[in-house]
Amino acid sequence: MNVGQLIVVGLVMLLGVFGVLIPGIPGPLVVWAGLLWWTTVERSSSAWTVLMAGTGVLLLNQVLKWLLPTRDLRAAGAPYRTLVLAGVAGIAGFFLLPVIGCPLGAFGGLYVLERVRLGSHGDAWASTRTALRAVGLSVLVELFACLLVVGAWVGAVVAG
């Protein structure tokens, strides 16, 4: 696979990662489609291994999402813009501090944005807790699963 195709596959997977945060885009499915595309062109044993592992992670993600209770985000009080920006902070945190940076970036970003919006520590903390309960682990589990798959793909591409 040439560099141009790898860049396009990477952009498709990045769209899938952001699709976790944007309603209407099936993030895990887009990530998996990008991985499948790369695997069918690459046709190496490591590519097929990454596809099988990625498929397993994304299927496990779907099972966990069904098991986790969902709540209404409108009841949380935080605007959708704040939640999306906190998700972007989680993605940036994953790349700055692998694995644990995702939840740290998301939670920290949500708190900082709520602190700016509401003004006081107590109100920001209460709003952050409420929003996190509303979002629950569902979005974080899905985001983490997609980032793990993308990370495995990047590792396989770099390893050659």
C-alpha positions as protocol buffer text, in pm:
chain_id: "A"
residue {
  index: 1
  type: MET
  ca { x: 0 y: 0 z: 0 }
}
residue {
  index: 2
  type: ASN
  ca { x: 146 y: 336 z: -94 }
}
residue {
  index: 3
  type: VAL
  ca { x: 169 y: 640 z: 131 }
}
residue {
  index: 4
  type: GLY
  ca { x: -131 y: 814 z: -26 }
}
residue {
  index: 5
  type: GLN
  ca { x: -355 y: 516 z: 40 }
}
residue {
  index: 6
  type: LEU
  ca { x: -227 y: 488 z: 397 }
}
residue {
  index: 7
  type: ILE
  ca { x: -312 y: 854 z: 454 }
}
residue {
  index: 8
  type: VAL
  ca { x: -665 y: 803 z: 319 }
}
residue {
  index: 9
  type: VAL
  ca { x: -713 y: 494 z: 537 }
}
residue {
  index: 10
  type: GLY
  ca { x: -585 y: 694 z: 835 }
}
residue {
  index: 11
  type: LEU
  ca { x: -831 y: 975 z: 760 }
}
residue {
  index: 12
  type: VAL
  ca { x: -1119 y: 726 z: 735 }
}
residue {
  index: 13
  type: MET
  ca { x: -1021 y: 582 z: 1073 }
}
residue {
  index: 14
  type: LEU
  ca { x: -990 y: 933 z: 1219 }
}
residue {
  index: 15
  type: LEU
  ca { x: -1341 y: 1007 z: 1093 }
}
residue {
  index: 16
  type: GLY
  ca { x: -1453 y: 693 z: 1274 }
}
residue {
  index: 17
  type: VAL
  ca { x: -1290 y: 807 z: 1598 }
}
residue {
  index: 18
  type: PHE
  ca { x: -1463 y: 1144 z: 1572 }
}
residue {
  index: 19
  type: GLY
  ca { x: -1782 y: 958 z: 1474 }
}
residue {
  index: 20
  type: VAL
  ca { x: -1797 y: 827 z: 1828 }
}
residue {
  index: 21
  type: LEU
  ca { x: -1854 y: 1186 z: 1941 }
}
residue {
  index: 22
  type: ILE
  ca { x: -2081 y: 1298 z: 1658 }
}
residue {
  index: 23
  type: PRO
  ca { x: -2434 y: 1159 z: 1653 }
}
residue {
  index: 24
  type: GLY
  ca { x: -2528 y: 994 z: 1326 }
}
residue {
  index: 25
  type: ILE
  ca { x: -2182 y: 864 z: 1233 }
}
residue {
  index: 26
  type: PRO
  ca { x: -2127 y: 499 z: 1330 }
}
residue {
  index: 27
  type: GLY
  ca { x: -1774 y: 545 z: 1462 }
}
residue {
  index: 28
  type: PRO
  ca { x: -1673 y: 183 z: 1528 }
}
residue {
  index: 29
  type: LEU
  ca { x: -1814 y: 69 z: 1195 }
}
residue {
  index: 30
  type: VAL
  ca { x: -1618 y: 339 z: 1008 }
}
residue {
  index: 31
  type: VAL
  ca { x: -1298 y: 246 z: 1195 }
}
residue {
  index: 32
  type: TRP
  ca { x: -1355 y: -121 z: 1114 }
}
residue {
  index: 33
  type: ALA
  ca { x: -1424 y: -40 z: 747 }
}
residue {
  index: 34
  type: GLY
  ca { x: -1094 y: 148 z: 723 }
}
residue {
  index: 35
  type: LEU
  ca { x: -916 y: -143 z: 887 }
}
residue {
  index: 36
  type: LEU
  ca { x: -1082 y: -391 z: 648 }
}
residue {
  index: 37
  type: TRP
  ca { x: -982 y: -178 z: 350 }
}
residue {
  index: 38
  type: TRP
  ca { x: -619 y: -170 z: 464 }
}
residue {
  index: 39
  type: THR
  ca { x: -616 y: -543 z: 533 }
}
residue {
  index: 40
  type: THR
  ca { x: -761 y: -643 z: 195 }
}
residue {
  index: 41
  type: VAL
  ca { x: -503 y: -431 z: 14 }
}
residue {
  index: 42
  type: GLU
  ca { x: -209 y: -521 z: 239 }
}
residue {
  index: 43
  type: ARG
  ca { x: -283 y: -898 z: 259 }
}
residue {
  index: 44
  type: SER
  ca { x: -11 y: -980 z: 512 }
}
residue {
  index: 45
  type: SER
  ca { x: -37 y: -1201 z: 817 }
}
residue {
  index: 46
  type: SER
  ca { x: 10 y: -903 z: 1049 }
}
residue {
  index: 47
  type: ALA
  ca { x: -268 y: -715 z: 869 }
}
residue {
  index: 48
  type: TRP
  ca { x: -507 y: -1008 z: 911 }
}
residue {
  index: 49
  type: THR
  ca { x: -406 y: -1040 z: 1277 }
}
residue {
  index: 50
  type: VAL
  ca { x: -477 y: -671 z: 1337 }
}
residue {
  index: 51
  type: LEU
  ca { x: -813 y: -707 z: 1159 }
}
residue {
  index: 52
  type: MET
  ca { x: -912 y: -1007 z: 1373 }
}
residue {
  index: 53
  type: ALA
  ca { x: -801 y: -839 z: 1696 }
}
residue {
  index: 54
  type: GLY
  ca { x: -970 y: -512 z: 1597 }
}
residue {
  index: 55
  type: THR
  ca { x: -1291 y: -695 z: 1511 }
}
residue {
  index: 56
  type: GLY
  ca { x: -1282 y: -865 z: 1850 }
}
residue {
  index: 57
  type: VAL
  ca { x: -1227 y: -537 z: 2034 }
}
residue {
  index: 58
  type: LEU
  ca { x: -1508 y: -363 z: 1845 }
}
residue {
  index: 59
  type: LEU
  ca { x: -1749 y: -654 z: 1902 }
}
residue {
  index: 60
  type: LEU
  ca { x: -1664 y: -655 z: 2272 }
}
residue {
  index: 61
  type: ASN
  ca { x: -1729 y: -281 z: 2269 }
}
residue {
  index: 62
  type: GLN
  ca { x: -2078 y: -339 z: 2130 }
}
residue {
  index: 63
  type: VAL
  ca { x: -2155 y: -596 z: 2398 }
}
residue {
  index: 64
  type: LEU
  ca { x: -2035 y: -360 z: 2671 }
}
residue {
  index: 65
  type: LYS
  ca { x: -2245 y: -75 z: 2530 }
}
residue {
  index: 66
  type: TRP
  ca { x: -2557 y: -293 z: 2551 }
}
residue {
  index: 67
  type: LEU
  ca { x: -2477 y: -385 z: 2911 }
}
residue {
  index: 68
  type: LEU
  ca { x: -2414 y: -29 z: 3029 }
}
residue {
  index: 69
  type: PRO
  ca { x: -2721 y: 176 z: 3122 }
}
residue {
  index: 70
  type: THR
  ca { x: -2782 y: 490 z: 2918 }
}
residue {
  index: 71
  type: ARG
  ca { x: -2917 y: 822 z: 3033 }
}
residue {
  index: 72
  type: ASP
  ca { x: -3045 y: 1135 z: 2864 }
}
residue {
  index: 73
  type: LEU
  ca { x: -2778 y: 1397 z: 2795 }
}
residue {
  index: 74
  type: ARG
  ca { x: -3032 y: 1679 z: 2797 }
}
residue {
  index: 75
  type: ALA
  ca { x: -3087 y: 1618 z: 3168 }
}
residue {
  index: 76
  type: ALA
  ca { x: -2715 y: 1662 z: 3236 }
}
residue {
  index: 77
  type: GLY
  ca { x: -2720 y: 2037 z: 3176 }
}
residue {
  index: 78
  type: ALA
  ca { x: -2390 y: 2065 z: 2987 }
}
residue {
  index: 79
  type: PRO
  ca { x: -2427 y: 2183 z: 2627 }
}
residue {
  index: 80
  type: TYR
  ca { x: -2345 y: 1936 z: 2349 }
}
residue {
  index: 81
  type: ARG
  ca { x: -2061 y: 2164 z: 2235 }
}
residue {
  index: 82
  type: THR
  ca { x: -1892 y: 2121 z: 2572 }
}
residue {
  index: 83
  type: LEU
  ca { x: -1930 y: 1743 z: 2556 }
}
residue {
  index: 84
  type: VAL
  ca { x: -1786 y: 1727 z: 2203 }
}
residue {
  index: 85
  type: LEU
  ca { x: -1490 y: 1946 z: 2300 }
}
residue {
  index: 86
  type: ALA
  ca { x: -1429 y: 1727 z: 2605 }
}
residue {
  index: 87
  type: GLY
  ca { x: -1426 y: 1425 z: 2373 }
}
residue {
  index: 88
  type: VAL
  ca { x: -1170 y: 1597 z: 2150 }
}
residue {
  index: 89
  type: ALA
  ca { x: -960 y: 1663 z: 2462 }
}
residue {
  index: 90
  type: GLY
  ca { x: -985 y: 1290 z: 2537 }
}
residue {
  index: 91
  type: ILE
  ca { x: -858 y: 1203 z: 2191 }
}
residue {
  index: 92
  type: ALA
  ca { x: -569 y: 1448 z: 2227 }
}
residue {
  index: 93
  type: GLY
  ca { x: -496 y: 1308 z: 2572 }
}
residue {
  index: 94
  type: PHE
  ca { x: -474 y: 956 z: 2430 }
}
residue {
  index: 95
  type: PHE
  ca { x: -198 y: 1063 z: 2192 }
}
residue {
  index: 96
  type: LEU
  ca { x: -16 y: 1280 z: 2447 }
}
residue {
  index: 97
  type: LEU
  ca { x: -26 y: 1022 z: 2726 }
}
residue {
  index: 98
  type: PRO
  ca { x: -116 y: 681 z: 2577 }
}
residue {
  index: 99
  type: VAL
  ca { x: -402 y: 482 z: 2732 }
}
residue {
  index: 100
  type: ILE
  ca { x: -465 y: 682 z: 3052 }
}
residue {
  index: 101
  type: GLY
  ca { x: -460 y: 1015 z: 2868 }
}
residue {
  index: 102
  type: CYS
  ca { x: -801 y: 949 z: 2712 }
}
residue {
  index: 103
  type: PRO
  ca { x: -1010 y: 959 z: 3029 }
}
residue {
  index: 104
  type: LEU
  ca { x: -784 y: 1222 z: 3188 }
}
residue {
  index: 105
  type: GLY
  ca { x: -818 y: 1449 z: 2886 }
}
residue {
  index: 106
  type: ALA
  ca { x: -1193 y: 1398 z: 2859 }
}
residue {
  index: 107
  type: PHE
  ca { x: -1266 y: 1453 z: 3228 }
}
residue {
  index: 108
  type: GLY
  ca { x: -1019 y: 1740 z: 3259 }
}
residue {
  index: 109
  type: GLY
  ca { x: -1146 y: 1905 z: 2942 }
}
residue {
  index: 110
  type: LEU
  ca { x: -1506 y: 1877 z: 3057 }
}
residue {
  index: 111
  type: TYR
  ca { x: -1425 y: 2029 z: 3395 }
}
residue {
  index: 112
  type: VAL
  ca { x: -1224 y: 2318 z: 3245 }
}
residue {
  index: 113
  type: LEU
  ca { x: -1496 y: 2397 z: 2991 }
}
residue {
  index: 114
  type: GLU
  ca { x: -1764 y: 2389 z: 3261 }
}
residue {
  index: 115
  type: ARG
  ca { x: -1548 y: 2606 z: 3487 }
}
residue {
  index: 116
  type: VAL
  ca { x: -1521 y: 2865 z: 3211 }
}
residue {
  index: 117
  type: ARG
  ca { x: -1893 y: 2844 z: 3136 }
}
residue {
  index: 118
  type: LEU
  ca { x: -2022 y: 2849 z: 3496 }
}
residue {
  index: 119
  type: GLY
  ca { x: -1751 y: 3046 z: 3676 }
}
residue {
  index: 120
  type: SER
  ca { x: -1714 y: 2864 z: 4008 }
}
residue {
  index: 121
  type: HIS
  ca { x: -1545 y: 2542 z: 4109 }
}
residue {
  index: 122
  type: GLY
  ca { x: -1849 y: 2400 z: 4290 }
}
residue {
  index: 123
  type: ASP
  ca { x: -2089 y: 2456 z: 4001 }
}
residue {
  index: 124
  type: ALA
  ca { x: -1838 y: 2327 z: 3746 }
}
residue {
  index: 125
  type: TRP
  ca { x: -1767 y: 2015 z: 3951 }
}
residue {
  index: 126
  type: ALA
  ca { x: -2139 y: 1942 z: 4001 }
}
residue {
  index: 127
  type: SER
  ca { x: -2209 y: 1990 z: 3631 }
}
residue {
  index: 128
  type: THR
  ca { x: -1911 y: 1771 z: 3536 }
}
residue {
  index: 129
  type: ARG
  ca { x: -2028 y: 1489 z: 3763 }
}
residue {
  index: 130
  type: THR
  ca { x: -2383 y: 1511 z: 3628 }
}
residue {
  index: 131
  type: ALA
  ca { x: -2267 y: 1514 z: 3264 }
}
residue {
  index: 132
  type: LEU
  ca { x: -2033 y: 1221 z: 3325 }
}
residue {
  index: 133
  type: ARG
  ca { x: -2314 y: 1022 z: 3480 }
}
residue {
  index: 134
  type: ALA
  ca { x: -2536 y: 1103 z: 3183 }
}
residue {
  index: 135
  type: VAL
  ca { x: -2273 y: 1012 z: 2927 }
}
residue {
  index: 136
  type: GLY
  ca { x: -2167 y: 724 z: 3144 }
}
residue {
  index: 137
  type: LEU
  ca { x: -1900 y: 487 z: 3041 }
}
residue {
  index: 138
  type: SER
  ca { x: -2070 y: 410 z: 2712 }
}
residue {
  index: 139
  type: VAL
  ca { x: -1903 y: 681 z: 2505 }
}
residue {
  index: 140
  type: LEU
  ca { x: -1569 y: 638 z: 2679 }
}
residue {
  index: 141
  type: VAL
  ca { x: -1573 y: 262 z: 2621 }
}
residue {
  index: 142
  type: GLU
  ca { x: -1656 y: 313 z: 2253 }
}
residue {
  index: 143
  type: LEU
  ca { x: -1392 y: 586 z: 2213 }
}
residue {
  index: 144
  type: PHE
  ca { x: -1128 y: 378 z: 2389 }
}
residue {
  index: 145
  type: ALA
  ca { x: -1208 y: 73 z: 2173 }
}
residue {
  index: 146
  type: CYS
  ca { x: -1177 y: 275 z: 1853 }
}
residue {
  index: 147
  type: LEU
  ca { x: -852 y: 432 z: 1970 }
}
residue {
  index: 148
  type: LEU
  ca { x: -711 y: 89 z: 2056 }
}
residue {
  index: 149
  type: VAL
  ca { x: -792 y: -37 z: 1707 }
}
residue {
  index: 150
  type: VAL
  ca { x: -642 y: 271 z: 1543 }
}
residue {
  index: 151
  type: GLY
  ca { x: -336 y: 239 z: 1767 }
}
residue {
  index: 152
  type: ALA
  ca { x: -291 y: -126 z: 1666 }
}
residue {
  index: 153
  type: TRP
  ca { x: -320 y: -25 z: 1301 }
}
residue {
  index: 154
  type: VAL
  ca { x: -60 y: 250 z: 1343 }
}
residue {
  index: 155
  type: GLY
  ca { x: 171 y: 3 z: 1519 }
}
residue {
  index: 156
  type: ALA
  ca { x: 132 y: -249 z: 1237 }
}
residue {
  index: 157
  type: VAL
  ca { x: 197 y: 17 z: 970 }
}
residue {
  index: 158
  type: VAL
  ca { x: 506 y: 145 z: 1151 }
}
residue {
  index: 159
  type: ALA
  ca { x: 635 y: -208 z: 1209 }
}
residue {
  index: 160
  type: GLY
  ca { x: 598 y: -265 z: 836 }
}
